[in-house]
């Protein structure tokens, strides 16, 4: 433990030095995040930490509340005109950070940008959109190609974020280096791997509910160091506290912790057909992936790494979701069956496979547990620890065999699955393609009854557990620790820290 404690102490001393160069104003909230963000552009972004920053920078047309209801944000109201036409009434007098107005034309610009911009990761979420009609400066209608039940829910996250058309056109592909949105805070500076700084936007439409002057997001990958900085007072909040550290937080009279449900999952993404490198048996044959899955005990991972706090799953939504199919349960570990499948596939063991995973301690530990388990079935697992944004690019480029990665989750199950396993979706880094699954995914979008959609997602889960583009491992909890000086935090299952409404006492 000595090296870890030394690093924690060093970080607790050094981070305030980095921040001191900013001469932070009073009411500055410092948040420790688990990774550095990728591009701060809602159209391109893929990271959870990017969503933390966007929660301060970029308001959305609609948001979700603590009960996962869809509530207005930049839109003052919304209504379905018919099954394919969604109308929004915008709030009057809303300004972007550059002083330009948020109006119907700006909404149309943003939706067209999501659909057409090169590299857009939102296209799969709103691909059902046919066109946007601007009725008047404060009224827009989104006309869909066909009825699409999850479409509105997609707009509660990055697909619904509005950026300044003027700034986006001027910056082009570089917009993410200096984002201009319509949120409670405006972008001030970014020092990669060190900090992202945002300052209060005086002309924000709901400025009376903004009680902070500045928010500083500090990437600290090691959760132990992140917690040490929080305990030392160098941070005011820290996300993704690890379950083994919960008792430490609870025992500290200067801290408090929020533990609440999470919409996301963690899993293993298998490269089936992405990239140009030679196809390995793991990529080419579903039986090899099935054998690998059968060598792994999900419950053991949860028990060993997370003190049993998380829940093993075999589908992309947690058990509290209305779209969770209870009949789809994780398969038990079966080494004999795994070996039989490898033999049936004509694989000679030991079979060398590589897992790419983030550099965090818990993900490394998962990799080591999987490595040990899979060895018993005849897999020689190599671990490749990779900085998270680099990992995302490698995964998108197909430069991997297996990737250990999670998804932060959406209130509608479509947001957890369509973009990742539909053959034409932008986040399908496996390049999985199954026409039957595609058809079921399209059917879920056309269906409005929740029970019917749940049954369809159950069928999708059964098939995907055979094809295994993704092996879902567990659903986690949100664990956000903070100083007792922080008030006004509202726990919502997407796990985001919404800085509007937060207060910071002395």
N, C-alpha and C positions, 0 to 999 in steps of 0.2 A: 504493500500500500504506500510506501514512502514516495515513489516517483509520482503517483497520482496526487497525493497531498501536496507535494512540492509544486507540481504544475498548477494545481488549483490555487494555491497561495500566490504563485507568481502572476496568474491571470487576474486574481482579485486586486493585485497591486498595479498591474500594467494597464488594464482597460480604462480606468479613470484618467490616466495620462493621455491616452489617445483621444478621449472625449473632451479633455480640458481645452484643447486647441480651438474648440468651437465657441467658447465663452457662452455656454448655454444660458438662456434666460430662465427666470423663475417658472415653476410649473412645467418642467421638462420631465417627461416620462421616458424611462430607459427600459427597453424590452429586449431580453435575450432570446434570439431565435436559433433554431437548430442547424440551419444551413444558410448560405448566402442565396439570394434570389437570382433567378435568371432574368431575362429582359423584362423591364417594368412596362410592358405593353400588354394590355388585356387580350389583344387578339393573338399574341404569340406565346404568352406565359403558360408554363406547365407546373410550376412549383407551388407547394403549400405555403412556403415562406413569402413568395410573391403575393399570395392572397392576403397574408397578414398585412403587408404594406399597402396593398390596394384598399383594404378596409379603411384606411385613413385618407387615401388619395382619391379614390374613384367611386363615387356613388353609382348605384345601379337603378334601373327603372323600377325594380321591385326587389324586396328582400324577404327573408324568412324570420319569423319570431321564435320564441322559445318552444312553442308547440308545433313548429314547422308549418305554420300557416303562411301563405304568401301575402305580404303586406306592401303597400305603396312606398316608394322612396322618392326618386326623381319624378316618377309619375304620381300625380295626385289621386288618380283613380284608373281603373281598367275595367273592361267588360268584353265579353264575347258577343259580337254582333250576330254571328252565326258560327257554325262549327269550324269554319276556316278563316274567320276574320276576327282579329283581336285588336280592340281599340284602346288607346291610351290618351288620357288627358294629362298633360304635363303641368308641373308646378310653374306658376308665373314667376318671372324675375330671377330665374336661376342663372348663375354665371359660371363659366369655366374659369380656371385660375388665370387665364390670360385676359379676362374681362369680356370675352365674347359671350353671346347669349346661347343658352341651351334651348333650342326650338325644334320644331318638327323636322326641319331640314337637317339638323345635327343628328337627330335620331336615325334618319334615313341614311346619312353618311356612315354612321357607325355600323349599322346592320349590313350595309353593302360592303364595308371594309372587312367585317368578320367573314363574309361569304367569299370574298374575292382576293384578299391579300395573300400573296405568296407566303407559304408557311403557316397559315392560319390554323390554330388548334381549336378554334370555335366552329369551324365549318360543319363538323360532324354533329355538333350540338343543335345548330339551327338550320341544318340543311333542308328542313322541310319548309323553309320560308321561300315563297315565290317572289314577293316584292313588297315594298313599303309605300303606302300612299300618305302624302301630307295633305290633310284636310284643311287645316289652318295652322298658324304658327304654334298653337298649343295642342293640336289634335293630330295624332298619327294612327294609321291602321296598318297592321301587319297581316298580309294576306298569305295564307299557307297553300301549299300545293294540294294538301289533303288534310283531313282532321288529324291533329297531332296532340295527344293528351299531355305529354311532358313538356311541350314547348314553353309554356309560361314559366314553369319551374326552372328551365334553363336560364332564364333571364334574371334569376336571383343570384347569379354569380358573374363571371367575367363576360359572358355573352351579353349581359344586360348593362355592363359598364359603358359609360359615355365619355369619350375623349374629345378634346377640342378639334374640330375639323381644320381650323386655321393652323394650329400647331402640328397636327398630324401630316398635313400636306407639306408644310415647310420642312419638317424633319425627315419625312420619308421613312426609310428603313431604320433610321437612327432615333425614332420617337422614344423608344424605351430608355434611352440614356437621359432624357429629361421629360418625363411624362407630364401632360397637362390635362387634368380631369375636372370634375365638379364636386369633389369631396370636401370634407371639413378641414383638410390640411393640404398644403401645396408642397411640391418637391423642392428641396433646398440643395442637397448634395448627396453624392454616393462615393464612398471609398471602398472598392471591392475587397471583400473578406474582412472589412473593418466596421463599416457603419452605413446606414441609410438614414438621412435626416429629413424630416418634414416639419413644416411650420404652419401654425394656425392661419386659415384663409379668412380674412376679415369680412369678405363679401359672401361668405357661405350662406345658403338659403336658411339654414337652421342654426345660425351661429350662437344663439342663446343656449344651446345644449352642448357647446364645446367649451370645456373648462380648463384645457391644457394649452400651453403656448407652443410647445415643441414635443415631438416624439422622435426618439433615436432608437433605431433597430440595430442591434449588434449581433452579428453571426458568431455563435460559439458552438462548435460542433459537439464537443464533449459535454454530455449532460451533467457529469460530476463537476466540471469547471463552471458550467452555467449556473448550477445551484450554489456553488461556492461564492460566485460573484453576487448572487442574490442575497445570500446570507451576510456577505460583507458590506452590503449597501451600495455596490457598484451598479446594480440593476434594481429596478422596481418590480418587474414582472419577468417570468421565464416560462416559455412554453415547452411542452413535451418533457415534463419531469418523469423520470423512470419509476415504475412501481416500487422497486427496492428502496427508493429515497423518500417515499411518502411519509414514513414514520419520522424521518429527520425533519421534514418541513413542519409536520404537526407538533413536534417537540420544541420548535423554535418560537418563542413568544412574539418575535418581530414579524413572523410570516403567517400566511394562511394559504390554503390550497382549495381549488375547485376541482372536483372529480365528477365528470358527467359523461353521458353517452356520446358516442362518436359515430358518424355516418359512414366512415371509410373502412378500409381493409388493408391488410398486408399480404403479399403473395409472391410467388415465383412466376415470372413471365418467361416463357420458352420461345426461343427464336425458331420459328418453323420455316419461314421462307423470306426472311429479310436480309438484304445485303448480298454480297457476291462471294463471300468466303466459302470454302468447301463445306458441303452439308455433312454434319456428323450424324451418327445413329440417333442421337437425342432429337435432332431436328427432323430427321426423315421418317421416323417410325413412332406412331402414337403408343405402341406397346412398350417402347423404351421409356417414354415419359410416364406411362402408367406404372411401370416397374419402379421408377424413381419415386413417384408419389407414394406407392405402397411401402417404400422403405422408411418413410418419414412419419413420426408420431406427432401430430399437431399439439396434442395436449401436453406432451413432454416439453415441447418448445415453450409453450405458455407457462408451464410450471417452473422450468429451469431459468428462463430469461426474465419473466415478468411476474414472478411470485403468484402465479395462478390468477392474476387479476383480469386477463383478457380471455376471450372466448374463441375456441377453434370453430372455423366455418368451412363450408365447401361451396359457397356462393358469394357474390359480390356485395351483399347487403347484410347488416347486422340483424340480430334476432328481433329487435324492437321495431324494425321497419315494417310497415304494412305490406311491403312487397316480398317479405321473407317467406320462403317455401319450407315449412317445417319438415316436410318429407325428405328433403335433400340434406343428408347428414354426412359429416366427414367419414371417409372410409377408415377403418382401423389399420394399424400397421400389420403387414403380412409379408414377411421376408421370403417364405417358401413360394408364395404366389409371384412375388417380384422376380425371384430367380427363374421361375418357370416361364415368365413372360420374356425375360432376356434370352433364355434358351430358344424359345419359340421364334424370336426375332433373329436368331442366328448370331447373337452378339457374344464375342469372346470377352471374358472378364479377367482382370479388372478393366472396366471401361473408364477412360479418363474423361471427365467433364469439368467445365469451369463455371463457377458462379461469380458474377459481378455483383458487388454490393456496396452500399454507402460506407463511409469511414466511421460511422458512429459505433460506440462500444457495443450497444445492444444488437445491432445488425451484424456486426462481426461475430458476436456470440451465437446468433442464430445460424450463421454460416458454419461455425465450428460444430454445433449440435447436428446440423444436417450432414455435414461431412462425416461425422462419426457414425450416424445412423445408416447413411447410404452405403458406407463401406461394407456393412454386413451383407448387403445384397449384391455386392460386386462392383460398386462405383468408386472410382478414385477421384474424389472431388478436390479441385483446386480452387482457392479463394482469391479473388481479385478485388481488393478494396479500392474504391474510386470516389473522388470528390463528386458531390451529388450532381451539380450542373454538368460536369463532364460525363457522368454516368448517363444522364438523360440524353445527351447528344450521341453517345455511343449506342445507346439503345435505339434511338431514332434512326441512326445510320445502319443498324444491323450488325454492329461490331460487338457481338456478344453471343453466348450460347444460352445461358440462363441468367436472369437478372432478378435480384431480390429487391422489390420495390413496392411501395404502397400507393394508395389513392385516398385523398382526404374525404371524399364522399359528397353526395348530393342528396337532397331530401327525396327526390324522385329516383327510383332505381335506374331509369334510363341513363342518368348522369354517371352511374357507376359501371355501366356495361356496354352500351351501344358504341361509344367512341373507341372501345378497346378491342372488341372482337367482331364488329361488323366489317366485312371485307373491304368496304370503301372508306372507312373512318380514318381520320388523321392520326389518332393515337394508337392505332393497331400496329404496335411495334413488333408484334409476333408475325404479322402478315398472314394471320389465320384467315382462311376462307372456307366457309361451309354454307352452301346455298340454303340448306334447311334452317340453319341458325339465322341467317340473314332474313329469311322470310318470317320467322318467329319474332325477330326484333322489330321488323316493320309492323307486324300485327300488334305488338304491344303498344306501339305509338298510335295506332288507329283505334285501339280499345279504350273506353273511358271507365269501365267498371273495375274497381280496384281488385276485387276477388278474381275476376277473369284475367287481369294482368298478372296477378300473383301466380296463377296456374301456368300461364305462359312462361314466366320467368323460371318456374320450376322445371319446365321442359327444357329450356335453354341451359339451365345448370346441369341437368342430367347429361345432355350431349357434350357440353364443354368439359365436364369431368372425364369424359371418354377421350375427347380430342386433346385436351389439356393445352390450350394456348396459355392459360394461366392456372396455376394451382393456388387457390385461395387458402391461406394459412390461418389467419385469425382476424377478428375485429377487436379493436382496442378501446380504451377509454381516453377521454380528454383529461389531461392532468396539467393544470396551469397554476403555478405558484406565484405568489405576489406578496409584497410588503403589506402590512396591516394599514399602511397609510393610503393604499389604493382603495377607492370606493367606486360604486356604480357599475361594477362588472356584471354583465348579463350572460350567463352560460347558455349557448345555443349549440346544438349538436354538430354544426359544421366546424366547431372548434376555433373560430376566428376571434381575435381580440378586437372588438369594435371600440375604438378609442373615443368616439362620440359618446358623451355621457359619463366618461370616467373622470374621477376627481383624484387629486393627490394632496393629502394633508401634510402638515409639517411634522 
